[in-house]
Amino acid sequence: MEPTTSLDAQALKALIKESVREVMREEWFKFFQMLMPYVDDDEQSDIEASFSPEDYNDEDFVDVTDWFGDESQTQ
């Protein structure tokens, strides 16, 4: 007979919760990617020629990159 491993209810719930989070995160990334329009190389060159980052001051922007790495905001 093979040994069995049992999980208590809390451990099982935590495992399922984390697994669902991982899947949802992956699906959100797929969804966001689907919403982004395709840009070919010529169009990207035109965009970069028209809107150079040097044309804008850093003070005019808010850095939000750290908003997306904070796991505490997902709960």
C-alpha positions as CSV (number, residue, x, y, z in Angstrom):
1,M,0.0,0.0,0.0
2,E,1.3,3.5,-0.9
3,P,1.7,6.1,1.8
4,T,-0.7,8.9,1.6
5,T,-0.1,12.5,2.5
6,S,-2.9,14.5,4.0
7,L,-3.3,18.2,4.1
8,D,-5.3,20.1,6.7
9,A,-8.1,22.3,5.5
10,Q,-6.2,25.5,5.9
11,A,-3.2,24.3,4.0
12,L,-5.4,23.0,1.2
13,K,-7.3,26.3,1.0
14,A,-4.0,28.2,0.9
15,L,-2.7,26.0,-1.9
16,I,-5.8,26.4,-4.0
17,K,-5.9,30.1,-3.4
18,E,-2.3,30.6,-4.5
19,S,-2.9,28.4,-7.6
20,V,-6.0,30.4,-8.6
21,R,-4.0,33.6,-8.2
22,E,-1.3,32.3,-10.5
23,V,-3.7,31.3,-13.1
24,M,-5.6,34.6,-12.9
25,R,-2.4,36.6,-13.2
26,E,-1.4,34.6,-16.3
27,E,-4.9,35.1,-17.8
28,W,-4.8,38.9,-17.1
29,F,-1.4,39.2,-18.8
30,K,-2.9,37.3,-21.8
31,F,-5.9,39.6,-21.8
32,F,-3.7,42.8,-21.6
33,Q,-1.5,41.5,-24.5
34,M,-4.6,40.8,-26.6
35,L,-5.8,44.4,-26.1
36,M,-2.5,45.9,-27.2
37,P,-2.6,46.8,-30.9
38,Y,0.1,45.4,-33.2
39,V,2.7,47.9,-34.3
40,D,5.0,47.1,-37.2
41,D,8.6,48.3,-37.4
42,D,7.7,51.2,-39.7
43,E,4.9,52.5,-37.5
44,Q,7.1,52.2,-34.4
45,S,9.8,54.2,-36.2
46,D,7.3,56.9,-37.0
47,I,6.1,57.0,-33.4
48,E,9.6,57.3,-32.0
49,A,10.4,60.1,-34.5
50,S,7.3,62.0,-33.5
51,F,7.3,61.4,-29.8
52,S,10.9,61.4,-28.5
53,P,11.3,60.9,-24.7
54,E,13.7,63.9,-24.7
55,D,10.7,66.1,-25.6
56,Y,9.1,65.6,-22.2
57,N,10.2,66.5,-18.6
58,D,10.4,63.7,-16.0
59,E,8.4,65.9,-13.6
60,D,5.4,65.6,-15.8
61,F,5.1,61.9,-15.1
62,V,4.3,59.6,-12.2
63,D,6.3,56.4,-11.9
64,V,3.7,53.6,-11.3
65,T,5.9,50.6,-11.9
66,D,6.1,49.7,-8.2
67,W,2.3,49.6,-8.1
68,F,2.3,46.3,-10.0
69,G,4.8,44.4,-8.0
70,D,3.2,44.7,-4.6
71,E,1.5,41.4,-3.7
72,S,-0.4,43.0,-0.8
73,Q,-2.6,44.9,-3.2
74,T,-3.9,41.6,-4.8
75,Q,-5.9,40.7,-1.7
